[in-house]
Amino acid sequence: MTLFGTAGIRGDVRERLTPDLALAVGRAAGADATGREDTTPEFVIARDGRETGPGLCAALEAGLESAGAAVRRAGVLPTPTLAFASRDRRGVMVTASHNPPTDNGLKLFENGEEYGDDGEARIEACVEERDPPAAWHEWGSAERIGPLPDYRDRIADYAGGHGAALDGIEIAVDCGNGMASRATPQVLRALGADVVALNANVDGHFPARGSKPTPETLGDLRAFLGDSGDENGADQTAGPTLGIAHDGDADRVVFLDGDGEIVHEDTIVAILAEHYTRASTAADPVVVTTPNASSRIDERVAAAGGRVERVRLGALHVGIAAVDEAGDPDTSVVFAAEPWKHIHPDLGPWIDGVASAAVFSRLVAEQGLAALREPIAERPYRKVSVDCPDDRKDPVMERLATTLPESFPDATVETEHGVRLDLDEGWVLVRPSGTEPKVRVYAESERVEELRERAVATVEAAVEG
């Protein structure tokens, strides 16, 4: 059985993440925690705005309580807020993040951090065993909690230590009918910004746009930001300084400039990584990122006196733990990120798009977006996906371990996290998606289209073969 992908358990609610599975996972998580703790384990549970959330939460709660765990119902929240609430206990978030409304998912947390490989393996084993409920007198109970105000205050306080005040700065935030509507506009206003909130009602149908913020789905926000001149091009109003967009559960964040152009995700990571590296007092500041991340991140971190470590997608916490477990007192992880998803270690071990929105906004207020971008070498970067059934991914990747190096004979090859090809003119990475039936292809180079086309042709041949 393989339940967990790179972002918890996720899928169609009629075929994969059914109420039966939510019940089984709840009972497995409760039994696992009960067996590992001397006192009754507490689980905070929350959900995003999807129509199927209430039913799945009910099944999840039944499973947890029937295994002897105590449940704390936190209601409808951003995923980072649930993670914040799971400190010193456990938590489960019912969300499919940026997937379509037909899907839902489960993310498990312990002390603010997503379950690692060992924890997920234990849950999968318990689900397979299908143990019966605990004795009737050992079942847990439930009560309601409201962590959202404390979370907002904590993010505002944390962001206040970075950059400059937002007083008088106009920021447009597209919440996409998702959970950011409960946090990002409120935090930015608390920091002094003049916030224009778009699509800030929670609606699990996502009627305004798809829950994944992309150039195609962000048309309204891009038009709003770019519509500051008259028909002759004259400037009528200053308009918003910055645009921000989130996915369905607010762990991802996208930034746009005042003209409505999306700032590349790796440029955002490079800016934040350089900031945290320069601000650190550690002798050996480390930024953890993933194999698909641009070399522009390495360049800015090195310029600030730090270094980069890479781990597979969905495993930023593994990379942080590896650095921490080395035990070097001079070494500290100052930032961890994969595209659109950032961990701020001084805040907590969870991915937090709301915190990124607040910190980045204050950096823009301090220096201006153009100044932040100026030292970054933004080489052409492409990411495409090739359809591949889930049950074909392993044999396809085995074939690509041979055929990709044959297609790029001058490349240095690494196969730890997919197949990465480093060339004098850039790099290519091919890896299986952990959330969709696709193989991802990434390329960065001044000759990016040539590299992309060659890599995609090789991947398509492997899938068809």
C-alpha positions in Angstrom: 0.0 0.0 0.0 1.2 3.5 -0.8 -1.0 6.1 0.8 1.3 9.1 1.0 2.7 11.3 -1.8 4.9 14.3 -1.5 2.1 16.3 0.3 0.2 13.8 2.4 -2.7 11.7 1.2 -4.6 13.2 -1.7 -7.1 12.2 -4.4 -10.7 12.0 -5.6 -13.1 11.7 -2.8 -15.1 8.9 -4.5 -12.1 6.8 -5.6 -9.2 7.4 -3.3 -9.8 9.7 -0.2 -13.2 8.2 0.8 -14.8 8.5 4.2 -13.8 4.9 4.8 -10.2 5.8 4.3 -10.4 8.9 6.4 -11.9 6.7 9.2 -9.1 4.2 8.8 -6.3 6.8 8.8 -7.8 8.5 11.9 -7.9 5.3 13.8 -4.4 4.4 12.6 -3.0 7.8 13.6 -4.8 7.7 17.0 -3.6 4.1 17.7 -0.1 5.0 16.7 0.0 8.1 19.0 -1.7 6.2 21.9 0.9 3.5 21.7 3.7 6.1 21.8 2.6 8.4 24.6 1.9 7.9 28.3 -1.0 10.3 28.3 -4.0 10.7 26.0 -2.7 12.2 22.7 -4.3 15.3 21.4 -5.1 15.9 17.7 -6.2 19.2 16.3 -8.2 18.8 13.2 -9.2 21.5 10.7 -10.3 21.7 7.1 -10.3 24.0 4.1 -13.6 25.1 2.4 -14.2 22.1 0.2 -17.7 20.7 0.1 -16.4 17.3 1.2 -14.5 18.6 4.2 -17.2 18.3 6.8 -17.9 14.6 6.0 -14.3 13.7 5.9 -13.6 15.5 9.2 -16.5 13.6 10.8 -15.0 10.3 9.6 -11.5 11.3 10.7 -12.7 12.4 14.1 -14.6 9.1 14.6 -11.4 7.2 13.8 -9.2 9.2 16.2 -11.6 9.1 19.1 -12.3 5.3 18.6 -8.5 4.8 19.0 -8.4 6.7 22.3 -7.2 10.1 21.1 -8.6 13.5 22.2 -9.8 15.7 19.3 -9.6 19.5 19.2 -11.9 20.8 16.4 -10.3 24.0 15.0 -12.8 24.6 12.2 -12.0 26.1 8.8 -8.4 27.2 8.7 -5.4 27.7 6.5 -3.0 24.8 6.6 -0.3 26.9 8.3 -2.7 27.8 11.0 -3.4 24.1 11.7 0.3 23.4 11.8 0.8 26.3 14.3 -2.0 24.8 16.4 -0.4 21.4 16.4 2.7 22.5 18.4 3.2 20.3 21.4 0.5 17.9 20.1 -0.6 16.5 16.8 -2.8 17.7 14.0 -4.6 16.6 10.8 -5.5 19.0 8.0 -8.2 18.0 5.6 -7.3 19.7 2.4 -6.3 19.0 -1.2 -4.4 22.3 -1.4 -4.3 23.4 -5.1 -6.1 20.3 -6.5 -9.6 20.6 -8.1 -12.7 20.6 -5.9 -13.4 16.9 -6.7 -10.4 16.0 -4.6 -9.5 16.2 -0.9 -6.6 15.2 1.2 -5.1 14.6 4.6 -1.9 16.1 6.0 -0.6 14.9 9.4 1.5 17.0 11.7 3.3 16.5 15.0 4.6 19.5 16.9 4.1 21.7 13.9 5.9 19.5 11.5 4.5 17.2 8.8 4.9 13.5 9.5 8.2 12.1 8.1 8.7 8.9 6.3 8.8 6.8 9.4 5.6 8.2 10.7 3.8 7.8 7.4 5.0 4.2 7.2 3.6 3.5 10.7 0.2 4.9 9.6 0.2 2.9 6.4 1.0 -0.3 8.4 -1.9 0.4 10.9 -4.3 1.1 8.0 -3.5 -2.3 6.5 -3.9 -4.1 9.8 -7.4 -2.5 10.4 -7.2 -3.1 14.1 -10.6 -2.8 16.0 -11.5 0.2 18.1 -10.3 0.7 21.6 -12.4 -0.6 24.5 -15.5 1.5 25.0 -14.2 3.2 28.1 -11.0 4.2 26.4 -12.5 6.3 23.6 -11.4 9.9 23.4 -13.5 13.1 23.6 -13.7 16.3 21.5 -13.9 20.0 22.1 -13.6 23.2 20.0 -10.7 25.5 19.9 -10.0 28.8 18.0 -6.3 29.2 17.1 -6.7 31.7 14.3 -6.4 35.0 16.2 -3.2 33.8 18.0 -1.8 32.6 14.6 -2.4 36.0 12.9 -0.8 37.8 15.9 2.2 35.5 15.7 2.8 36.0 12.0 2.5 39.8 12.3 4.9 39.8 15.2 7.4 37.6 13.3 7.2 39.5 10.1 7.7 42.8 12.1 11.3 41.7 12.6 12.1 41.8 8.9 12.1 44.6 6.4 10.3 47.9 6.8 6.8 49.0 7.9 4.0 48.7 5.3 2.3 52.0 6.3 0.7 53.4 3.2 1.7 50.6 0.8 -1.2 49.1 -1.3 -1.1 45.4 -1.8 -3.6 43.3 -3.8 -4.2 39.8 -2.5 -6.1 37.2 -4.5 -7.3 34.6 -2.0 -8.8 32.4 -4.7 -11.9 31.6 -2.6 -9.5 29.7 -0.4 -8.2 29.8 3.1 -5.9 32.8 2.7 -9.0 34.9 3.1 -8.9 34.1 6.8 -5.3 35.3 7.3 -3.3 37.1 4.7 -5.3 40.3 4.3 -5.8 40.5 8.1 -2.0 40.1 8.8 -1.0 42.6 6.2 -3.5 45.2 7.5 -2.2 44.6 11.0 1.3 45.5 9.6 -0.1 48.7 8.2 -0.7 47.9 4.5 -3.7 49.1 2.5 -5.0 45.8 1.3 -7.3 45.1 -1.7 -8.6 41.6 -1.2 -9.9 39.7 -4.3 -12.0 36.5 -4.1 -11.8 36.6 -0.3 -14.9 34.5 0.4 -14.4 30.8 1.2 -16.1 28.7 -1.5 -15.1 25.0 -2.0 -16.3 25.2 -5.6 -13.5 27.8 -6.4 -15.8 29.8 -8.7 -13.4 32.7 -9.2 -10.4 30.7 -10.4 -8.7 27.4 -10.2 -7.3 26.8 -6.7 -3.7 26.6 -8.1 -2.4 30.1 -8.8 -0.9 30.1 -12.3 -0.5 32.7 -15.1 -3.7 31.3 -16.6 -5.8 31.4 -13.4 -4.5 34.7 -12.2 -5.9 36.7 -15.1 -8.2 38.9 -13.0 -5.4 39.8 -10.5 -2.9 40.5 -13.3 -5.4 42.7 -15.1 -6.2 44.6 -11.8 -2.6 45.3 -11.2 -1.8 46.3 -14.7 -4.8 48.5 -15.1 -3.3 51.7 -13.7 -2.9 53.8 -16.9 -5.4 55.3 -19.4 -5.8 54.3 -23.0 -2.8 56.4 -24.0 -0.5 54.8 -21.4 -0.5 57.7 -19.0 -0.3 56.8 -15.4 -3.6 57.6 -13.6 -2.9 56.1 -10.2 0.1 54.6 -8.5 -1.8 51.4 -8.1 -0.8 48.5 -5.8 2.9 48.0 -5.2 2.6 44.3 -5.0 0.3 41.4 -5.9 0.0 38.2 -3.8 -2.0 35.1 -4.7 -2.5 31.9 -2.7 -3.6 28.3 -3.4 -6.6 26.7 -1.7 -5.1 26.2 1.7 -2.6 29.1 1.8 0.6 27.1 2.1 1.7 28.3 -1.4 2.2 31.9 -2.3 2.8 33.7 -5.6 4.0 37.3 -6.0 3.3 39.7 -8.8 4.9 43.1 -9.6 2.9 46.3 -9.9 2.4 45.7 -13.6 0.8 42.3 -13.0 3.7 40.2 -14.1 4.4 37.1 -12.0 7.9 37.1 -10.3 9.5 33.7 -10.9 9.2 31.4 -7.9 13.0 30.8 -7.8 13.7 34.5 -7.8 11.4 34.8 -4.7 13.3 32.0 -3.0 16.6 33.6 -3.9 15.5 36.9 -2.4 14.3 35.4 0.8 17.2 33.0 1.1 19.7 35.8 0.7 17.8 37.9 3.3 17.8 35.2 5.9 21.4 34.3 5.2 22.6 37.9 5.7 20.4 38.3 8.8 21.8 35.1 10.4 24.4 35.2 13.1 25.5 31.6 12.4 29.0 31.0 11.1 27.6 28.4 8.6 24.1 29.5 7.5 22.4 26.8 5.4 19.4 27.1 3.0 17.6 23.8 2.2 15.9 23.5 -1.2 15.1 20.9 -3.8 16.7 19.6 -7.0 14.4 21.5 -9.3 15.4 24.9 -7.8 17.3 27.4 -9.9 21.1 28.0 -9.5 20.2 31.6 -8.9 19.4 30.5 -5.3 22.9 29.1 -4.8 24.5 32.2 -6.3 22.7 34.7 -3.9 23.2 32.5 -0.9 26.9 32.2 -1.6 27.1 35.9 -2.1 25.6 36.3 1.4 28.1 33.9 3.0 26.0 30.8 3.2 25.5 27.4 1.4 22.7 25.4 -0.1 21.7 21.8 0.6 19.2 19.9 -1.6 16.6 17.3 -0.8 13.8 15.6 -2.7 10.6 17.5 -3.2 8.2 17.2 -0.3 11.1 16.5 2.1 12.3 19.9 3.3 11.8 18.8 6.9 14.1 15.9 6.1 16.8 18.2 4.9 16.5 20.5 7.9 16.7 17.5 10.3 19.8 16.2 8.5 21.6 19.5 9.1 20.4 19.7 12.7 21.3 16.1 13.5 24.9 16.7 12.3 25.2 18.6 15.6 27.6 21.4 14.4 27.0 24.4 16.7 28.2 26.8 14.0 25.7 25.5 11.4 22.0 26.6 11.3 19.3 26.2 8.7 18.0 29.7 8.1 15.5 29.1 5.4 14.0 26.1 3.5 12.0 26.3 0.3 10.7 24.6 -2.8 8.9 26.5 -5.5 6.0 28.6 -4.0 6.4 26.8 -0.6 8.6 28.2 2.2 9.6 27.2 5.7 10.8 29.9 8.1 12.7 27.9 10.8 12.7 30.8 13.3 8.9 30.8 13.1 8.3 27.1 13.0 8.9 23.9 11.0 5.8 24.2 8.7 5.3 25.6 5.2 3.7 29.0 5.5 2.5 31.1 2.6 1.0 33.7 4.9 4.3 34.3 6.7 6.1 34.5 3.3 3.5 37.1 2.1 4.1 39.2 5.2 7.9 39.0 5.2 8.4 39.5 1.5 6.0 42.5 1.6 8.1 44.2 4.2 11.3 43.5 2.2 9.7 45.2 -0.8 8.7 48.1 1.5 12.3 48.4 2.6 14.1 48.1 -0.7 11.7 48.0 -3.6 11.0 45.0 -5.7 13.3 46.1 -8.5 16.2 46.5 -6.2 15.6 43.1 -4.7 15.7 41.5 -8.1 18.6 43.5 -9.6 21.5 41.3 -8.4 19.7 38.0 -9.4 20.7 36.3 -12.7 17.3 35.3 -14.0 18.2 32.8 -16.7 15.4 31.3 -18.8 13.6 28.5 -16.9 11.0 26.1 -18.1 8.8 23.4 -16.4 6.6 21.1 -18.3 4.7 17.9 -17.5 4.4 14.7 -19.5 1.4 12.4 -18.8 2.3 9.1 -17.2 0.1 6.7 -15.3 1.0 6.3 -11.7 1.7 2.5 -12.1 4.2 3.3 -15.0 6.3 5.9 -13.1 8.8 3.5 -11.7 9.6 1.6 -14.9 9.7 4.9 -16.8 12.2 6.4 -14.4 14.3 3.3 -14.6 14.4 3.6 -18.4 15.2 7.3 -18.2 18.2 6.7 -15.9 19.7 5.2 -19.0 18.2 7.1 -21.9 18.5 10.6 -20.6 22.3 10.4 -20.2 22.4 9.0 -23.7 20.5 12.0 -24.9 22.9 14.3 -23.0 26.3 12.6 -23.3 28.2 15.7 -22.1 26.2 16.0 -18.8 27.1 15.1 -15.3 24.4 12.8 -14.0 22.8 12.5 -10.6 19.9 10.1 -9.9 19.2 10.6 -6.2 16.1 12.7 -6.7 15.0 11.8 -10.2 17.5 12.3 -13.0 19.4 15.5 -13.0 21.7 16.5 -15.9 24.3 19.3 -15.3 25.8 20.8 -18.4 28.1 23.7 -19.1 25.1 25.7 -20.5 22.6 24.8 -17.7 20.8 21.8 -16.2 17.8 19.5 -16.7 15.8 17.6 -14.1 13.3 14.8 -14.7 11.3 13.4 -11.8 7.9 11.7 -11.2 5.2 13.8 -9.7 4.1 12.9 -6.2 0.6 14.2 -6.6 -0.5 13.7 -10.2 -0.1 11.0 -13.0 2.7 13.0 -14.6 6.5 13.2 -15.1 7.9 16.7 -14.5 10.6 18.1 -16.7 12.6 21.2 -15.6 15.3 23.0 -17.5 17.3 26.2 -16.9 19.7 27.6 -19.6 20.2 30.4 -22.1 19.3 27.6 -24.5 16.4 26.4 -22.5 14.0 25.5 -25.3 16.6 23.2 -26.9 17.3 21.4 -23.7 13.6 21.2 -22.8 12.6 19.8 -26.2 15.3 17.1 -26.1 14.4 16.1 -22.6 10.6 16.0 -23.3 11.1 13.8 -26.4 13.2 11.4 -24.4 10.6 11.2 -21.6 7.7 10.7 -24.1 9.6 7.9 -25.7 10.1 6.2 -22.3 6.4 6.6 -21.4 5.3 5.2 -24.8 7.8 2.3 -24.6 
